[in-house]
Amino acid sequence: MKQTTTLGHSTLQVNRIGLGCMGMSEFYGSFNEEESINTLLKAIDLGVNFFDTADMYGWGANERLLGKAFKGRWDKLILATKFAVMRGSNGEFLGLNGKPEYIRQACEQSLQNLGVDVIDLYYMHRQDPKVQIEEIVGAMSELVKQGKVKHLGICEANAEMIRRAHAVHPLTAVQNEYSLWSREPEQEILDLCQELGITFVAYSPLGRGFLTGAIKSRADLEISDWRLTLPRFTDEAIKENLKFVEVVEQIAQDKKVSKAQIALAWILSQNDEIVAIPGTRKIHRLEENLGAFKVELTNTDLVTIQNSMPSQTIGSRY
């Protein structure tokens, strides 16, 4: 299996399994800075060079964590961060902002948080419905001209949004949720990204941990875990959605690998350019995820997975 790819039309070579860093600062229950930094440094040792954060994760804390962990090491790494989701001083959500002046401010703050002079890949996290995508990407492209950002991307994008954004400034990456229980990108987005030469980055490729089999009931999550607010993690939804895990488990047993490795290998098998960014705070999970590169899914395996999966996921993504 191909382990590296070039991001979009850039010259940036990335490991096709990167590391999503959100859970190191918020959302998925308790976290520990020392453990997270050890995992980040171990990721480099294991060949991971693509790290994904956002200014809203821990309302700046996640960027500062990466800045602390990677100080003096940035030349070996490719970093993606995002703007648009505003947070208050106590972490409260204040809506979306895509105004050019806000984008400039957000970029400056991210550069300061990270302790870097330039961001490799700068994403619009979500589109502010009050601002046209052309205006947003136009403002982002100014940051490229100023040398503060190298490449641009957008998240949670539909086909029309991608085409319109790409017409203003070439996109390097599109980041949408994609996994065995979130198949929406297959309808248009994957083909469009290949057509336009944009790298598709799959976030939550393990279904927010669900596809690993680690979550069999709500009791498996800490009371502060954000997943408890999501429709897919009600008692009823979990019970039905475990059918996805059963399919993954059967293939995993046959190949004597883990469920996480099957779920990741399946994504990477969809085409040679897809990048996945599973998140973890733990070194043993990081090592397990990277083991997906050694899993060979045959065409028969892929057909079996396709034919065995439930026809729909119970509960919307958000």
C-alpha positions in Angstrom: 0.0 0.0 0.0 1.3 3.5 -0.9 2.3 5.2 2.3 2.9 8.7 1.1 1.3 11.2 -1.2 1.8 14.8 -2.4 -0.8 17.2 -1.1 -2.8 18.6 -4.0 -0.6 20.6 -6.4 1.9 21.4 -3.7 5.4 19.8 -3.2 4.4 18.7 0.3 4.9 14.9 0.7 2.8 13.6 3.6 2.4 10.2 5.3 -1.1 9.0 4.3 -1.9 8.4 7.9 -1.5 11.7 9.7 -2.5 12.6 13.3 -5.7 14.5 14.3 -4.9 16.4 17.4 -8.3 17.7 18.6 -8.8 15.2 21.4 -5.5 16.2 23.0 -7.2 19.4 24.2 -10.9 19.0 24.3 -14.1 17.0 23.4 -13.2 13.4 24.1 -13.0 13.3 27.8 -9.9 13.8 30.0 -6.5 14.5 28.6 -3.0 14.9 29.8 -0.5 17.4 28.3 2.6 15.2 29.0 1.0 12.1 27.5 -0.1 14.1 24.4 3.4 15.6 23.9 5.0 12.1 24.2 2.5 10.9 21.5 3.3 13.8 19.2 7.0 13.2 19.5 6.6 9.4 19.0 4.5 10.1 15.9 7.5 11.9 14.3 9.8 8.9 15.2 7.3 6.6 13.5 7.3 8.6 10.3 4.2 10.7 10.7 4.7 14.2 9.4 1.2 15.6 8.9 -0.6 17.0 11.9 -4.0 18.5 12.0 -5.3 21.1 14.5 -7.6 24.2 14.6 -7.8 27.4 16.5 -11.1 26.3 18.2 -9.7 23.1 19.7 -9.4 24.1 23.3 -9.9 27.6 22.0 -6.2 28.0 21.2 -4.8 25.4 23.6 -4.3 22.7 21.0 -2.3 25.0 18.7 -0.2 26.1 21.7 0.4 22.4 22.7 1.7 21.7 19.2 3.8 24.8 19.4 5.4 23.5 22.6 5.9 20.0 21.4 7.3 20.8 18.0 9.5 23.8 18.8 12.7 23.5 16.8 11.2 20.6 14.8 8.9 22.4 12.3 11.2 21.9 9.3 10.4 18.1 9.4 6.6 18.6 9.7 3.6 19.7 7.7 0.9 21.4 9.8 -2.7 22.1 9.0 -4.8 24.4 11.1 -8.2 26.1 10.7 -10.3 29.2 11.3 -13.9 30.2 11.3 -15.4 28.7 14.5 -15.3 31.5 17.1 -14.9 30.7 20.8 -15.3 33.0 23.8 -12.8 33.4 26.7 -14.5 30.6 28.6 -14.8 28.3 25.6 -18.4 29.3 24.7 -19.3 28.9 21.0 -19.9 32.3 19.3 -20.8 31.2 15.8 -19.0 31.3 12.5 -17.0 34.2 11.0 -15.7 34.3 7.5 -15.2 38.1 7.2 -11.8 39.0 5.7 -10.7 41.1 8.7 -11.5 38.2 11.0 -9.5 35.7 8.8 -6.5 38.0 9.0 -6.8 38.2 12.8 -7.3 34.4 13.2 -4.3 33.7 11.1 -2.1 36.0 13.2 -3.3 34.4 16.4 -2.7 30.9 15.1 0.9 31.9 14.0 1.4 33.2 17.5 -0.1 30.1 19.2 2.0 27.8 17.1 5.2 29.8 17.3 5.8 29.7 13.5 6.1 32.2 10.7 4.1 30.3 8.1 1.2 27.8 8.2 1.6 24.9 5.6 -2.1 24.3 5.1 -4.8 26.7 6.2 -8.4 25.5 6.2 -11.7 27.2 6.4 -13.2 25.1 9.1 -16.8 25.8 8.2 -18.4 28.3 5.9 -19.9 31.4 7.5 -23.4 31.4 5.8 -23.3 35.3 5.7 -20.2 35.4 3.6 -19.7 34.2 0.0 -17.1 31.5 -0.4 -15.4 33.6 -3.1 -14.8 36.4 -0.5 -13.6 33.9 2.1 -11.1 32.2 -0.2 -10.1 35.6 -1.6 -9.1 36.7 1.9 -7.3 33.4 2.4 -5.3 33.9 -0.8 -4.1 37.2 0.4 -2.4 35.4 3.3 -0.6 33.2 0.7 0.6 36.3 -1.1 1.8 37.7 2.2 3.8 34.5 2.9 1.9 33.7 6.1 0.2 30.6 4.6 1.5 28.2 2.0 -1.6 26.3 0.8 -5.3 26.5 1.2 -8.1 24.1 2.0 -11.7 23.9 3.1 -13.6 21.6 5.4 -17.1 20.1 5.3 -17.5 21.1 1.7 -20.0 20.2 -1.0 -19.2 19.9 -4.7 -20.4 23.4 -5.6 -18.4 25.0 -2.7 -15.3 23.2 -3.8 -15.6 24.3 -7.4 -16.3 27.9 -6.5 -13.5 28.0 -4.0 -11.0 26.3 -6.3 -11.8 28.9 -9.0 -10.7 31.7 -6.8 -7.5 30.1 -5.6 -6.3 26.5 -6.2 -7.2 24.3 -3.2 -4.6 21.8 -1.9 -7.0 19.8 0.3 -10.6 19.2 1.2 -11.3 17.8 4.6 -14.6 16.0 5.2 -15.7 13.3 7.5 -15.3 9.9 5.8 -15.4 6.4 7.3 -17.3 3.1 6.9 -20.3 4.7 8.6 -20.0 8.1 6.9 -19.9 7.4 3.2 -21.3 10.8 1.9 -18.0 11.8 0.1 -18.5 8.9 -2.3 -21.5 10.6 -3.9 -19.4 13.3 -5.6 -16.6 14.7 -3.5 -13.9 11.9 -4.0 -14.3 12.0 -7.8 -14.3 15.8 -7.9 -11.1 16.0 -5.8 -9.4 13.6 -8.2 -10.6 15.6 -11.2 -9.3 18.9 -9.7 -6.1 17.5 -8.3 -7.1 18.2 -4.7 -6.1 15.8 -1.9 -9.1 14.5 0.1 -8.4 14.3 3.8 -10.7 12.0 5.8 -11.3 13.1 9.3 -12.9 10.8 11.9 -11.9 7.8 9.8 -12.6 5.5 12.8 -16.1 6.9 13.3 -15.0 8.9 16.4 -13.6 5.7 17.8 -16.8 3.7 17.3 -15.5 1.5 14.5 -12.7 0.2 16.8 -15.3 -1.6 19.0 -14.2 0.4 22.0 -17.7 1.9 22.5 -20.4 -0.6 23.1 -22.6 1.6 25.2 -22.8 5.2 26.5 -21.2 3.9 29.8 -17.9 3.5 27.8 -17.6 7.3 27.5 -16.7 9.8 30.2 -19.5 12.0 31.3 -17.7 15.1 29.8 -17.3 13.4 26.4 -18.8 15.4 23.6 -19.8 12.3 21.8 -22.6 11.8 24.3 -24.4 14.8 22.7 -24.3 13.3 19.1 -27.3 11.5 17.6 -25.1 8.4 16.7 -24.2 7.9 20.3 -27.7 7.5 21.9 -28.4 4.1 23.4 -30.7 3.1 20.5 -28.2 4.3 17.8 -25.2 2.5 19.4 -27.2 -0.7 19.6 -28.0 -0.6 15.9 -24.7 0.8 14.7 -22.8 -2.0 16.3 -23.7 -3.9 13.1 -21.0 -1.9 11.4 -18.5 -3.0 14.0 -19.5 -6.7 13.6 -18.6 -6.6 9.9 -15.2 -4.9 10.6 -14.5 -7.4 13.3 -15.1 -10.4 11.1 -12.6 -9.2 8.5 -10.2 -8.2 11.3 -10.3 -11.7 12.7 -9.8 -13.3 9.4 -6.7 -11.2 8.8 -5.5 -11.3 12.4 -5.3 -7.5 12.7 -7.3 -4.9 14.7 -10.6 -3.4 13.8 -9.0 0.1 13.6 -6.5 -1.2 11.1 -9.3 -2.6 8.9 -11.2 0.6 9.0 -8.2 2.7 8.1 -7.0 0.3 5.4 -10.4 0.4 3.8 -10.2 4.2 3.5 -6.7 4.2 2.1 -7.8 1.5 -0.4 -10.4 3.8 -2.0 -7.7 5.6 -4.0 -4.0 6.2 -3.7 -4.3 9.9 -2.8 -6.6 9.9 0.2 -5.1 10.9 3.5 -6.6 9.8 6.8 -6.1 11.7 10.1 -7.2 9.5 13.0 -6.9 11.1 16.3 -5.4 9.6 19.4 -3.7 10.7 22.6 -2.0 7.3 23.2 1.2 5.9 21.7 -0.1 2.3 21.5 -3.1 3.5 19.5 -0.9 5.6 17.3 1.3 2.5 16.6 -1.8 0.4 16.0 -3.2 2.9 13.5 0.0 3.0 11.5 -0.1 -0.8 11.3 -2.9 -0.3 8.8 -0.3 0.2 6.1 0.6 -3.5 6.4 -3.0 -4.6 5.9 -3.8 -5.7 2.3 -7.5 -5.7 1.5 -8.2 -7.7 -1.7 -10.9 -6.9 -4.1 -12.9 -9.8 -2.5 -12.4 -8.2 0.9 -13.6 -4.8 -0.4 -16.7 -6.4 -2.0 -17.5 -8.3 1.2 -17.3 -5.1 3.2 -19.4 -3.3 0.7 -22.1 -6.0 0.6 -22.1 -6.7 4.4 -22.3 -3.1 5.7 -25.7 -1.9 7.0 -27.5 0.2 4.4 -27.6 3.2 6.6 -26.2 4.6 9.8 -28.6 5.3 12.7 -28.3 8.9 13.7 -27.0 12.0 11.9 -23.3 13.0 12.2 -24.1 16.1 14.3 
